């Protein structure tokens, strides 16, 4: 066995080991991407829920402002009748 045969064996083992490592890294990256997508979807749903909640607060604020104005108008007319 000369030095070229030994070099071929060493390179073959190194290549096989490298392929196994890169396959494992690829699987881990795919799992990470999947979890990142799930997290992004959850964050998007949460943002949509917050937007809906904010919208409902705005609508409630408009209703409260309207009822406050109506109450002031009622007091103004009711107060003028008492005089």
C-alpha positions in Angstrom: 0.0 0.0 0.0 1.6 3.2 -1.1 0.9 6.8 0.1 -1.8 7.4 -2.6 -3.9 4.6 -1.3 -3.6 5.9 2.3 -4.5 9.4 1.1 -7.6 8.0 -0.8 -8.8 6.2 2.3 -8.3 9.3 4.5 -10.1 11.5 2.1 -13.0 9.0 1.7 -13.4 8.8 5.5 -13.3 12.6 5.8 -15.8 13.0 2.9 -18.2 10.4 4.5 -17.9 12.2 7.9 -18.5 15.5 6.3 -21.6 14.3 4.4 -23.1 13.0 7.7 -22.3 16.3 9.5 -23.8 18.4 6.7 -26.9 16.3 6.6 -27.4 16.7 10.3 -26.9 20.5 10.0 -29.4 20.6 7.1 -32.0 18.8 9.2 -31.5 21.1 12.1 -31.8 24.2 9.8 -35.0 22.9 8.4 -36.4 22.4 11.9 -35.3 25.9 12.8 -37.0 27.4 9.8 -40.2 25.5 10.6 -40.2 26.9 14.1 -39.5 30.4 12.8 -42.5 30.2 10.5 -44.7 29.0 13.3 -43.5 31.8 15.5 -44.1 34.4 12.7 -47.6 33.1 12.1 -48.3 33.3 15.9 -46.9 36.8 16.0 -49.1 37.8 13.0 -52.2 36.4 14.6 -51.4 38.2 17.8 -50.9 41.5 15.9 -54.2 41.0 14.1 -55.9 40.4 17.5 -54.3 43.5 19.0 -55.5 45.5 16.0 -59.0 44.2 16.4 -58.9 45.0 20.1 -57.7 48.5 19.4 -60.4 49.0 16.8 -63.0 47.9 19.4 -61.6 50.3 21.9 -61.8 53.1 19.4 -65.4 52.2 18.7 -66.1 52.1 22.4 -64.4 55.5 22.8 -66.6 57.0 20.1 -69.7 55.6 21.8 -68.6 56.9 25.2 -67.9 60.3 23.6 -71.3 60.3 22.0 -73.0 59.3 25.2 -71.1 62.0 27.1 -72.1 64.6 24.6 -75.7 63.4 24.7 -75.6 63.6 28.5 -74.3 67.2 28.4 -77.0 68.2 25.9 -79.6 66.6 28.1 -78.3 68.4 31.2 -78.3 71.7 29.3 -81.9 71.3 28.1 -83.1 69.8 31.4 -81.3 72.6 33.3 -82.9 75.3 31.2 -86.4 73.9 31.9 -85.8 74.0 35.7 -85.1 77.8 35.6 
